Amino acid sequence: MNNFFILTFICLFVSFVKCGLPEIEISSIQTLLELYNVPQFDGCNSGVCDYCSQPFYFFCDETNSYIDKIHLIGSGPIIIEFPDVLKNFFYLKLFHLENSKLSNQILTGHSNTIQELILNNCSLDFIPPVFSFSFITLNDVSFNGDLDLSSIMNLNKFKLTYSNPLMMENYNFTNYRNLILNIGILEITLNNLIDFTALSIDVTIILGKYFNESNMMSFPLIKGRKLKVIGEYYDLPIRFPEMINIEVEMLEFEKINFNTLYDFNISHLIHLTVLSFNNCSGIIDTVSQYPRIIFAEIIYQFIKFKNCGLNILPPSSYFQGKFLGIDLSDNNIYSELPNFFEPNDTQPPLNMVFSNNKFYGDIPTNYCYHTVDFSNNNLETELPMCFICHYYTMKDYIMGNIYTNIVNGKLPNCTGISFTSNAVFALNEYSFVEGVNLGWSYVNQENIFTDPLVSLTTYIPNKIMKIYFSTYASYPILKKNNFTINIFYKDIPFNTTINVEISPPIIKGIFSQTQNMYSTSFMVVGVAFQSDGSPYEIPTIYFDNLQCYVTFVTSLSPYCTINSFIPDKIYNVSYYLPSTNLTSKIYQYDFKRDSPYIFEIISPKRDQGGLIQILGYFAYYNISKIEIGGNILNILFFNTTLITTSIGPGSGPLKYSITFDDLISYSGKFRYSDDPIYCDFCNEFNGGGVCNTTIGKCECSSKYQGDTCTITSQYVSSIIPSSTEGGLAIFNGWFGVNDPHKNLKVFIDDKLCFPIYTINETTITCEAPPGNGIFTIEVNQNSVNYILKNSYEYFKQIKECPNDCTSKFNGQCNEITGFCNCFTNWYGFDCSIFSNQSQNSNTSIDYNTGNTNITNQETIFQISFYSLLEIDINGNKVKEYQLNNNWIINNNSSNSNNEFIYTFIQSIQNNGSCNVTYRIEEIQVEKNISFAGIDYSLEGGSIKTTIFIENYKYSSNLNTLQLQFKSLVTSNNNFDDDDDDDDDDDDDECNIEKDTIIDSNQQGYVTIIKNSKILIGRFLNRIISDGKSTFISTSLISKSNDSIIIAMNLPHCINCFIDPDYSVLVTPDFKSKCENSENNKKQWLIPVAVVVPIVAISFIVAISYIIYRKKINRKFKNKLKMIELSNKK
């Protein structure tokens, strides 16, 4: 059985670390290259090709484990029949073909794993219904026949465009089956319109070369976010339906020639917020010179008339708040600038674009309080001071005019920026502060800095700013800063300050949570309830003279309990916060218990019967009748809080009712104390949970939560990120079977991953925004939030090496892997360590503890896997399993290279269902390793270890794992230097050598130095989580003079492989003994931790005692030997 387990484990391990593309993909690539007659390219050696180095044709995933995208260019006239090979690319995302004559098999004849198809300058027989792709882009594609709606109804995105009208055919768009089109993004060139319904996010209709204006009355019903109509190839006058039947938020027209005989009526489009006309003609009335549009009686967010032939300003109503934004750019308007109102709480500031016209005259004063662009006009006037003070922020919006107070390009001095009111501090709340010349939008704060850090956003330009106090500007920080915020405007430059006053707690509401005979709990809601971040301080809350003891605290809503019965009355409630020594104003709370209300029924056993006690609150009522199981029972006792009666033997559940004052009846199910309590539903079919009949409640599995175990407890086990430019991101994990995925949102840091393309029980795909670095992800659905910290690392095509490999004389950077290739005698992650020493070392494995001990003369390094922890979503320890000293030797062997292999195992968790396997392997000669898509090498004399965590059971799906290992350095008291008499200079003190902390995108390091011996631990930032490579982070747990504990923060993985490696170097200034032998034991070097993100549930720890002497035959002199147990005879 043991041999079977070892064989199974080794097979699993080999499958995970195998290098390169699968053979089936390589064979399929060769078939495609022959089909497209692609010539031999660089990267092939003896018939073996590195296809991943040919991004023009093939693009691999970041681990070079599979083909991600394919791009092929054909010769045109020959019909290409695709062989049945596309199904062999299991993870292919994008298939891009150009200049190809294709059969329809390309759209139908393969598996459904390819997400996106792009065809450029291709031809098809016709477009059949497509089921295999999610996204299709057809550019300059010719086809026979018509295009039916059924062909695209299963897609998330469809684009049919032409770069030249000569490429277009006279096809029709049809809907023979009267289908409703449900699609994410639709951009389609049409020669006709038909009456159909489209449910979509964005729809773009391009009027084709053969478009017939007569069927414009059959305009489709578009329901979605945006509809855009482009007259790219059709310039005849168009009359739109009088009541165009659409339901969109944004309506855009581009290059449309409107029929001047008819007004454009949008008065019925009550959901419309943005209306845009770009490069359109006929929309301006030739007589009144006003736009010919009939609006609804609503406020619009934005309207645009860009290059539409306007000669005069639209009516004054346009500028009085009907439109919050107007774009009149690129017209021929000859006028003074219109006057605006001064913004206030009821009339927000406007966003006005008047650029590239012929405006003249003065700039109204109120323009300081709006966002305006009047560049490139005929203004010749004085520029207001608000624009002077923020000239470099606003110059693109005011350029192209003559300003009389700017002489020879020299600006007058800014008269000042000042805040004229105080900010009011309340943690995690906004405050408004007024001032003069405050500037325009500083949403991202690129040009304004604050100390301490607060969020400043423009509420009314130059007049009012909104300030948000987070924990970066908490009460202790503000107090240290004398309750002043220092402001620095970078572009001006200018310094100013904001004074801060502290808000007392403000009670907004009180809600009764639970009531019983002995206590009542409340939730108190308000602002300024905390002054600092977590852990939150405990306030003091009183209801009159009764203290409400706080049981749980958040920043907005502390929960408290009064541990006594309290009557109905109006209470004066106060809230005192110790840190600020401020008390809230009295809040009057009218407390009324629910009456009549039953808290609890204490019942007898089934076989005995007896007294029934009904506990509750029955004030203001008299009891009329108690009926259980159809029998009227005698009332033995009754007061405000207690009713007693009795019942004979029997079994439940039985229906009961209690009538008060012959009017109000309280009913429910009566159960004897030992009756089983059955649940209505626990989602057993989907593995949601089972019913606990003792308490009558569902006990949910780890995958579900809620009263009926129907709410998915989602988690993310691995991530395939986008590049730094953004793009498709894949999140693998658990997201629910038959789940509604209500309000599904995925955040990368605070940015939305949108749109979401696909969602099923194990995978979410979405469009990641551009970014760079490592971020926390958050998945929200069904009112459940899941957070995985420091888990999303944007993929970089070109990777940086640690410290740029120190210099060009030390090593060379591999920009594909981010690893340094060190030159002779240079070592370390950044090639900064020089070593030409060779010292004998002894590596031994302890059977009992599983520790690896590396001894080099007087220095001993010890490596051990310390513990495995389960961590909750708040970073708190839920469970801990001590790994050290609990290993059981499972097998030891040697391979053909005479490399010794040892396997340890231990079972954890209550039922022993989770196995942790620890494998140690001696490396005799230099060996190349590929793990989770990262290639690296191990020198001869290294020891590679692997940790495999199998079938771990979590307490909650929101939890993750943390694997800790410990490095210890000690002195070998049995060592005696044979050269003691000859080398007195080596009797110096052991010097503490300088350490450098390096942060790399691919790896992190821990360095321990003692007696000129250097132990280097390298941590790859990837693991294999449930069979997929993903990113992880590491963190320093503790550090002392002789040891260090490092944690690898794993995702929620059931089966995990993890991988660091270790090396020991001897530096040229090695000293065989310390100068003062009496102080020798005191000379410890503090370990230095270099913690970088790392992801891998396969802990391949390569422990290398690398004692180099290049250009000399190296021998690993000391084989692994097992430590004898102390009690072994």
BELMOHU-V442105 format. One record per helix or strand of 2 or more residues. SS is the DSSP state (helix for helix, strand for strand). FROM is the first residue (numbers start at 1). LEN is the number of residues. If there is no record, write none. Layout:
# BELMOHU-V442105
ss=SS from=FROM len=LEN
ss=SS from=FROM len=LEN
This chain:
# BELMOHU-V442105
ss=helix from=2 len=16
ss=helix from=23 len=13
ss=strand from=44 len=2
ss=strand from=48 len=2
ss=helix from=51 len=3
ss=strand from=58 len=3
ss=strand from=67 len=7
ss=strand from=79 len=2
ss=helix from=86 len=3
ss=strand from=94 len=5
ss=strand from=101 len=2
ss=helix from=105 len=4
ss=strand from=116 len=5
ss=strand from=123 len=2
ss=strand from=135 len=5
ss=strand from=142 len=2
ss=strand from=147 len=2
ss=helix from=149 len=3
ss=strand from=157 len=5
ss=helix from=165 len=3
ss=strand from=173 len=2
ss=strand from=180 len=11
ss=strand from=197 len=11
ss=helix from=213 len=6
ss=strand from=221 len=10
ss=strand from=246 len=9
ss=strand from=257 len=2
ss=strand from=264 len=2
ss=strand from=274 len=5
ss=strand from=293 len=2
ss=strand from=302 len=5
ss=helix from=316 len=4
ss=strand from=325 len=3
ss=strand from=351 len=3
ss=helix from=365 len=5
ss=strand from=371 len=3
ss=strand from=380 len=2
ss=helix from=385 len=5
ss=helix from=391 len=8
ss=strand from=402 len=2
ss=strand from=418 len=2
ss=strand from=423 len=3
ss=strand from=429 len=8
ss=strand from=448 len=4
ss=strand from=455 len=6
ss=strand from=464 len=6
ss=helix from=471 len=3
ss=helix from=475 len=6
ss=strand from=484 len=6
ss=strand from=494 len=9
ss=strand from=506 len=10
ss=strand from=520 len=8
ss=strand from=540 len=4
ss=strand from=546 len=7
ss=strand from=557 len=6
ss=strand from=569 len=9
ss=strand from=582 len=2
ss=strand from=587 len=5
ss=strand from=597 len=6
ss=strand from=610 len=8
ss=strand from=623 len=6
ss=strand from=631 len=3
ss=strand from=637 len=2
ss=strand from=642 len=6
ss=strand from=654 len=7
ss=strand from=664 len=7
ss=helix from=684 len=3
ss=strand from=689 len=4
ss=strand from=697 len=4
ss=strand from=704 len=2
ss=strand from=711 len=2
ss=strand from=715 len=6
ss=strand from=726 len=9
ss=strand from=745 len=4
ss=strand from=751 len=2
ss=strand from=756 len=4
ss=strand from=763 len=6
ss=strand from=774 len=8
ss=strand from=784 len=10
ss=helix from=802 len=4
ss=strand from=811 len=4
ss=strand from=819 len=4
ss=strand from=826 len=2
ss=strand from=833 len=2
ss=strand from=842 len=5
ss=strand from=852 len=5
ss=strand from=859 len=13
ss=strand from=877 len=6
ss=strand from=888 len=7
ss=strand from=900 len=9
ss=strand from=914 len=10
ss=strand from=927 len=5
ss=strand from=934 len=5
ss=strand from=942 len=9
ss=strand from=960 len=12
ss=helix from=984 len=3
ss=strand from=1003 len=8
ss=strand from=1013 len=8
ss=strand from=1022 len=4
ss=strand from=1028 len=4
ss=strand from=1033 len=7
ss=strand from=1043 len=8
ss=strand from=1056 len=3
ss=strand from=1060 len=7
ss=helix from=1077 len=6
ss=strand from=1088 len=3
ss=strand from=1101 len=4
ss=strand from=1121 len=3
